[in-house]
């Protein structure tokens, strides 16, 4: 990226360092937890980077904060806008609130009521649309025409990717000598940031993506060698329904060792396992990474593996096992 924080340029290691310094006063350095029981199930030594304990309950606070606090005063006065299934919208509203500017969020009508409530609690204005990527993008374009707000895309944004990269940067500082890091993949902002950070600071660490079987466009894209986008996949992992975009595809296609999938039932089982054994709240999108490890024990057996727990924003009135 350039000094003007171009959202469309490829971010580099210097942008990650700058992002880390910029967001540090506003966010947590999240803990890393372990579970002897889950290690026994997988045959690996797993280190869970708990972004469910981050501000707003998800890693999204990193990228959103970097984008918002990187705006110059003129840009900030116009406010910010995005589309989101929930976590990015809440994160952007949080960051905008801390900066004292307006935030507008397009959300699918089927989004979790808990996530809608979170966006509103941070001062975000919600515009609802039908649940598809094309509808979200159309509604966002209309909203920006109406308000003049600047778009902070949930993942196809260099500022956001650089912010998300700070998660893996912290992880390798907290836990040295990892053989691999696995993270859920939807639109690809987190996995792109993970690739960016590790390629610069720990290139020997392999990066794996974890994806729902019912929203596996990233896996199909990787196999085909070009982008394949689903418009409205259906999965309990609501944060992973978005397709890759050009910026995130750049990192996925060049740096991801493999993308591993899990069924809906396996995602729910992994989520319940973490709740039961680790006593922490994670959402279905977070559970995909552990489900993928359980499906591919041979890939990770005997290795030290970082697992990014992306968020813990769950509608407690609609738990998947009730």
Secondary structure, 3 states (H helix, E strand, C coil): CCCCCCCCCCCCHHHHHHHHHHHCCCCCCCCEECCHHHHHHHCCEEEEEEHHHCHHHECHHHHHHHHHHCCCHHHHHCCEEEECCCHHHHHHHHHHHHHCCCEEEEEECCCCHHHHHHHHHCCCEEEEECCCHHHHHHHHHHHHHHHCCEECCCCCCHHHHHHHHHHHHHHHHHCCCCCEEEEECCCCHHHHHHHHHHHHHCCCCEEEEEEEHHHCHHHHHHHHCCCCCCCCCCCCCHHHCCCCCHHHHHHHHHHEEEEEEECHHHHHHHHHHHHHHHCCCCCHHHHHHHHHHHHCHHHHCCCEEEEEECECCCCCCCCCCC
